[in-house]
C-alpha cells in the first residue's frame, strides 16, 4: 500500500473509533457552530456571542457541507443510522485532514534530510501517542498541524539560488505561502512560525534582489487576499463588519486567557514536549542537538531554530496548552528520524542484520521502544474519560416524548460533554437542555475576584440547588428561564442563574459526595437510572466519579 492509503486508513479509523473526551474546543469551537449554522440550533459560547467575537467561522464552516448534505437528503432522520452519520461524517472529514500530516511529512523529510529517512519519519508519525490522541479530532490545532506540515514541505530549503533557477521554484514558494496563510486563518498564532521562516528565506535570497521583491509581493498579495476573504466570510456570518483575528489578539492580550489558567515559563519544555514526543523524545533531542552542533544539513539548522523560536515566543504567554505546539511535532519527528536511522546504520556496519527491515532501517530495540506507546494510545482512544461521550449516546436513545420541554440539565463544570451536534434532537433546542457556563470577565474585572456560573455552583452546590431552583418540581418540566449563561456579566449584578427542575439531571459522581446534595435530590424525587466511567478519571476533583444520570420519578 502507498503511504497515502495507509495514512488515510489509519487516521479515518482512529477518528471513527475515538470514544473519549479530550478538549471542549473539539465540539464548541468546531461542530456546534457548524451545526447551528445548518440546523438553526447548537450551543454558541461567549467567543461567538460577545460584542466583538473572537472566533472565525472559517474553520467550523468546513463541517457545513457534511451537515448540509445530511439535511437536504434527509439522511439525518434515519433513526440510529442518521445519528451515526451526523457524528461520523465530520469525523471522516477530520480523519482526511489528519492524514495530510503523515503524507506531507514524508515530503518534508525527503527534502530536508533525504529519502532514506522517510519511512522512519512516517513510522514515527503513525505511532505517535499525541497524534493518536489529537490529530484526528475536530480541533483547529489539528488542522493547523496538517496545513503547517504541507507548507513546510514546500518551503525552499535550498534557497541560495540564482534568480534564474529560483523562477523554476516560484510555484512551490506560492504553494508554501498559500498553505501558511490558511494555517494562520485557522489559528492566528501560527503566524509566529512564518515571522521567522519568511525573513529567513528572504535573507537567503539577499544576493538576488529581484527574487526578494517577487517573494515580498507574493507574500503581500496572498496575505491580503486571505485577510479580505476572512473578513468577508466573518462579516457575512455575524451580519456586521468583523475582523475576528484582531478581536482575538485584543482579548487575549488583555489577560482574559489567564482566566482559563496560567503555566510557568518552562511549561512547553518540561511538560508539553515530553507528552508530545513520549518515547521518541531521546531521539528528538539527539537529532536536535546534532543539528545545533553543525553536523546536520542547513535545513536541519533552520528547523531547530524554528523550534527554538516558536517555543520561546509561545512561552511568553501565560496560558499554555500541550496542543498549542502540536504543529511542531512533525518537525520533531524529522529530528527523531535522523537520529534513529543514523544511530542504527552506524551499528549496522558491525552487525549487518541489526536493523528491523529494509523498509524501516532502524534497530529492533528502537522499534519496540517507539511501539511501547501503542497500548497507551488504545487506552486514550477507547477508554479514558469515555463516559462524557457515552452519556450522549444514552440521551439519544431516550424516547422523543421524554425530551420535550425542559428535559436535560447538566450540573457539570462547563463544557464537560459534547453539545447539540452529538445529540441532534430539535426538541432540545432553544432551552430544552441547559448546562452551567464559564464565561470569562469581559468587562476588565479583576480575575482573582471574578466568579463564573461553574464557580458559583461548585463553591457550594447544596446552597446553589436550594437558592436557584424551586422548592418543588414542576412536573410539566418547563424550560428554564435562563438556559444559558450570558457572557460578560458583572459580578456586582445579581446574576440571572435561576433554573427549573428538568426531567433528567446529568452530573459527575463526585457531586453526590458533597454533603446534603444526594439527600436533596432524592427529596425532590430523583433516582439514578444510568452511570458509566471510572471513579478516578478526570483532570480535576469535580470531574471525577464517572457520569451519572438521575431522572425525576416521584416526589417523596
N, C-alpha and C positions, 0 to 999 in steps of 0.2 A: 504493500500500500504506500501511496505517496504521503509526504509529511502533511500536506493539506487535508487529505482524507482522514488521517489519524487524528490531527488536531481537531477537526470538526466533530468527529465521532466522540472523542474524549470530552470536549467542552460541552457539547449538547447533552451528552449522557449525564455529566455532573450537574448541569443546570436542571435537568428533569428529575434527577434523583435527590436533589437537595431538600432536606426536610427539617432544617434548623434555622433558628433566628440569629442573625449576626448584628446588623445595624438598621435602625429605623429608616434611614435615608433610602434603603433599598426599596421601600414601599412609598414613603411620604414625600420624597423628592423625585419620584420617577413614575411609579404606577398610578398612584392616587390622582395626581394632576391630569394624567392622560385619560384615566377612567372618567374623571369629572368632565373633561372636555368632550368626550364622545357620548357618554350616557347621561350627563347632567347632574351627577352626584358623585361624591368622593370627598374625603377629608383633606381640606387645604389648610396647611399650617400657617403660622404667623408670617413666614418668609414670603408667602403668596398674598396675604391679606393686608399687610401693613401699608400705610400710605405711600411708602417708597419701597416696593417689593424688590427683593434681592435675588430672586430665582428666575432664571430664563426658562421659557417653555421649550427651548431648543432641544434639550436632552429628553425630557418627558415625551415630546412630540414624536420621537422615533417609535414609541409604542402605539401611537394613534392609529396607524394603518392596520395594525393587528386587531385592535378593538373594533375599528370601523368595519373591517371585513366581517367579523362575527355579528356585528349589529345588522348590517344590510342583508346578510344571508340568513339571519335568524338562528345561526348555529349555537349561539349562547343560551338559547332556550331549550335545548335538547337534554333536559334533565342532568344526570351525572356527566354525560358526555359534554354538555355545554359548560358545566362547571370546570371540567378538566381542561377544555380548550381555552377558557378565559385565563386560567392560570398558566397552562403550558405554553400558550402562544408566545407571550413575552419572554418566557424562559428560553425557548428555542432561539429567538432573535438574539438574546444576550449571549447565548452559547456560541452563536456565529461570531458576534463581536469579539468574544473572548479568544476564539481560535486564531484571530488575526495576530494576537501577541505571539503565539507559538510559531506561526507561519513566517511572520516578518522578522522574528528573532533569528531565524536561520539566515535570512538575507543580511541582517546586521552583523552576525558573527562572521559570515564569509567575507564581508567587505572590511572588517576591522582586524581580524586575526587569522583568517584563512579557512579554506573549505574543510580541512581535516578536523576542525573543532566543532563543526556544525552539528553533527549527530549528538555530541555530548551536551551542547547547549540546549538542544531540543529535548533531550532526556531530562535535563535539569528542570526545564520549564514544565514539562508534562507531569513530573512527580513533585513539583513544588507544593508544600503544605499551604502556603498562603494563597497561591493561585487556586488551589482546590477550595479553599475557604471563601475567597472573594471574587475571583476573576469572572466567573460565570453568572454572578448576581447582577441585578439591575441597579448597580451603583455607578455614579458618574466617575468615580476614581478608576473603575474597571475599564470603562470605555476610554477614559483619558490614557490609561496604560497602553491600550491597543493602538490608539492614534499616535501616541508618542513613539512607540516602537516602530510603527510604519514610517513616521517622519525621520527617525534616526537612521533607518535603513536607506533612505535617500540622501542623507547628509553626505556632502563631498569630502570624504576623509583624506583624499589626496588632492587638496585644493590648490596646491602650489603649481598651477599650470599656466601656460601662456594663454592669452585671451583666445587665440585661435582654437586651442584644444579645449578651453573652457566652454566655448559655444556649443560643443557636442554634448555638454552636460547640462545645458540650460533647462531642458525639460525635467531632468532629475531634480535640480535645485527648486524649480517651481512646485514639483510634487511635494518636496520637503516642506516648503513654505505653506502650501495648502493644508497638509495634514497637521502641521504645527498650529496653524490658525484654527483648525477645527478642534484640536485638543484644548486650545485656550478658550474657545467658545463653550466647550463643555465645562471646563473649570479654569477660571481666570488665572488662578495661581500657577498654572502650567507655564505662564509667560516667564517665570523665574528661570526655567531651563534655557529658553531661547534668548533671553537677555545675555546669557553667557555664550551660547553657541553661535549666534549670528555675528556678533562682533569678532569672535574668534575666527570665523570664516572670512570675514572682511579683512582681517589682519593678514591672513594667509594669502590674500589677493593684493596686498599692498603695492606690489610692483606692476599691477595691471589696473590702471585707473579706470579704463573702460569697463572692465569686468565688475569693479566695485560699484560703479554707477548703475550698471544693469541690475545687480543684486539689490541695491538700495531701492531702485524704482520698483522692482518686482515685490519687494517686501512691503513697501508703502501701499501699492495697489491692492495686494492680497489682504493686508491688514484692514485697509479702508473698506473694501468690499465686504469683508467678514463682519466688521462693526456695523456697517449700514444694514446688512441683512438681519443681524441680530436685533438691532434697534427696531427695524420694521416688523419683524416677527413678534417681538415682545410688545410693541405698541399696539399691534393688531389684537393680541391676546388680552391685554389689560384694558384696551379701549381708550388709551391716552398715551402720550409720549412717555416712553420708559426706556431707560438705559440701565439695565439690571447690573451690568459689570461695575459701573460707577457706584451704584447703591450698595452693592456687595462689599466693595472696598471701603466705602464710607462707614458702614455699620460695623464691620469687623475691626477697623482701625479705632473705632470709638470704644472698644473694650467689651462689646456685647458677647463676643465669642468666649470670653473668660467666664461668662455665666454658666457655660457647659463644662467648665473645668480647666485648670491650668496644669502644666507639667514643667519640670525643671529643664534647663537648657540642654542637658545631655540625654534627654528622653530618646531621641532618634538613634543615638549611638548605643545607649545602654539597654534599651528595650525594643525599639522598632526593628533595628537591623537584625538582632538575633531571632526575632519572631518571623521576619520576612524570609531570612535565609535558612534558618534551622540548621540541619546537619551539613548544609553546603557552606556555612559561614566560614570555616577554616580555609576553604579553597577560594572563597570570595576575597578574603583578606590577603591570602597569599598572592593571588593574581593582581590585586590592587597594589600591594607592596612592591611586587616585581616591576610594575609599570612606573611606580614612583621612583624606583632606583634607576630608571632609564634603560632597563634591559628589554622593555617592550616596544611595540611599534608606536608611531606618532599618534595613531588613532586611539590606542590604549591610554596614552598620556592625556589626550583630550577627554576621554571618558572618565578617567579618575579625577580630573579637575572638575568635570561636570558634577560628579557625585559629591565631591567636597563642597563645591559652590552651593549646590541645591540644599544639602543638609544644613550647611552653615546659615543660609538665608531662612530656611524653614524653622530653624532652631530659635530664631529671634522672636517668633510668635509665641504667645503664652499658651494658646490652645493647640494641642498636638494630638494626632491620632496615627496609629500604625499606617492606615490606608492612605494617608496624605503623601507618603513617599513610595507608594506602590509603583508609580511609573519608573522608578529607578531599579526595580527588581530585575527586569530583563538585562539591564546593563550589568548588574552584579552577576547575573548568570554567565555573561561573556567572560568576566574575570574568573569565575569558578571553572568554566570550561577550559580556559587557557591553563590554569593551574593543574587541573585533573589530568589532562592529556599530556602535558609536558612532564609531569612527575611520573606518569605511567610509562611513557616512552623511554624515559631515562632508565627505568627499571628493566624495561623490555630488552635493552641491549645486553643485560646479563642473563635475563630469563625470557627467551623468545615467546613463550606461551603465557606470559604474565598478564595479558590484557583480557578483558571479558569476551570480546569478539572483534571481528574485522570491522564491523559497522559501529562498534562502541569501544574505541581504543583506550579504555581505562581499566585499572586493576580491579579484579573482582571484589576485593575488600572495600574499595571506594564505592562500587556499585551498591553493595549491601548497606553501606553507611547512608547513602542517599535514599535508598528504598526504605530505610528504617522509619521514615515518617508516614509511610502509606497507611499503617493501622490508625495513626492519629488522624489522617485525612478522612478515612472512612468514618471514624467516630464523629468528627465535627460536621460532616456532610449529612449523616443519617440520624445521629442520636443527641448530641449535646444541645441542650435548650431547644428540643423539638416540640415541647408542649405548647408554646405560643402559636405554632403553626397548626398543630393537631386540633386545637380548640376551634380554629376557624372551620376545619372540616366538620367538626361536630355541629357547629352552628348552622352550616349549610344543610345538614341532614334534618334539621327541625322542620316540622310541618309549617306551611306558609301561614296558617292562622295563628301560630304562636309567635310570629314575627310582626304582627300588626301592632300599631300603637307604640308605646314606649317599651320596647321588648328587651333591650340589652343595655346594661350599664357596666362599664369597666372600671373597677376600683383598683387600678394598677398604676405604677409610675407611667408617665406619659409615653405613648408610642411603644408599648411593650409587645404589641401584636400587629400584624398587618391590618389594613383597613378595608374599605368597601371593595377595592379591586380584588380581594381574596374571598369576598362573600358574594358580591354581585346579586344582591337582593334589594329590589326597588322599595320593598316595604320598609327597609331600614333607613331609607334616605330621609333627609330633612328632619332629623331629630329622633328617629326611631332607635338610634344607637348613640350613646354618648360615652365619653371617656374623659379622664382627668387631663388637664392641659399643663403645659410648662412654658408659657410664653416668657421671653426674657424682658428685662427692663428697658423698654424702647424710649422712655422719656428721660433718659440720663439720670436714673435713680442710682443710689448707692447699691452696688451689687451685694455687699455684705449685709444690707438691711432688707433687701427685697425678698419677697416670698411669692412663688407662683402657686397655682392650684394644687399641684402634686405635693409641694412642701407643706401647704396648709393642711392637706389631708393627713399626711404621714406624721406630722408633728403631734397630732392627737386624733387618730382615726375614730375613736369612740365618740368624742365630742363633735367631730365633723358630722358623723351619722345622726347624732341627736339634734344638732342645731340646724342642719341644712336639708334634712329630709322630714317629711310629715311624720307625726306620731303613729299614724295608721296607714296601711297600704290601701291605696285606691285600686280596687280590683278591676277597674276598666283600663288600668295602666296607661294613663295619658302621657303624652310626650312631655319631657322635661322642658320647662320654660327657657332654660339656658343649656342646650345640649353641647355647646362648645364654649371654650374659654376665650373671650375676646382678647386680641393682642394689645399689649401696651397699657394695661390697666394700672392706674396709680395705686400704690399700696395704702395711700391715705383715703381712698374712696372705698365705700362699702362694696365689696366685690359681689357681682351677681352670680355667685356659685350656689344656686339652690336647685334641688332635684325633686323629681317624683320617683317613687319606688318603681323599678322596672320589673318585668316578669322574670328576667334572668339577671343574676349578678355574676360577673367573671372577675376573678382576682387570684393572686398568688397565695399559696397556703400559709405563708408567713403572716398574713393578715389575721388569721384565726388565732395566732399565738398572742396577739395583743389583748390584754385583759379587758373583758367585757364585750368584745366585738362578736364573738361566736354566740354568746347568750342573747345579745340584742337581735342578731339576725334570726335566730330561732324563735324569739318572741314575736318578731314580725311575720313569721310563718314561712321562712325559707328553709329548704333542706338541700343537702348536697346530692347532685344527680350525676356528676361526671368529674373525673380528675385524671390527670396524666403528669408525667415528669418525675424527676428525681429531686428529693428534698434539698440536696446540697448544690444543685445547679443554680447559676445566676451570678451576675457580676456585682451585686450588692444585696444586702440583707432583705430589702423589701421585695426583691425579685426571686426569693427562694421559696422552697416548699411545694414546688410543682404548681400547675394551674388547676383551679377548681371552678366549677360551675354550680351555683346554687339557684334553685327555682322556687318561686312562691308556690306554696302548696295549700296552706290554710292558716288563718290567724289562730294563734294559741290562746 
